[in-house]
Amino acid sequence: MVDEVLEAHSAGSPTDEAVRWTDLKPVQLAQQVLARAGYRRRSLRKALSTGDVEPHERDRQFRLIATLRRQARARGVPVLCVDTRKKERLGHLPPSWG
């Protein structure tokens, strides 16, 4: 397959058969070979997985957490907040956002 793609985009030295070149950039060559092999480019898309939690139920969960946090502080018990979600970049953020 590579030879088929290069055949139309190659040239060589008239005095030395071992010297050949192509006008294709490596990316172009890869794209054409993959296209001939039946591959297509597919962009990755991530979907927000929030589940089927109703807003009312979600609000109730946050109110419960806030109540438990207030009760713990009133007893002098330290309250820790641990974010266990996987960190992912949201795209290109301004330099000041880190």
Steps between C-alpha positions, in 0.01 A plus 500: 500500500782740579653426162169581326480838669867580442486401134293807409700734724859390448789592280859396480841578370546423129858398567456294817203265542564470875420870553126567531291770660137591555309825515282366782555604857502211750155598628360509146650159422350350817159653426491364146616153601247483783222624271578227246497243780148613593581698814319822578589775744274509800517766765469403862195639672434486869151508634412645835387205708274638766272200509126526548502697824213743524592857597284475814684186615837656426407809702394275790841327492684833522277620784571178692876545452476862620305391809753230587784747451336755737441230764862384483633854532272567797655198678852617409558216255717595201327493162695391196393546141649241267442521127532146365409575141755457227651832401468589134591809307204689368685630196734792463480705817661840545852480655373662821268199560792256513 
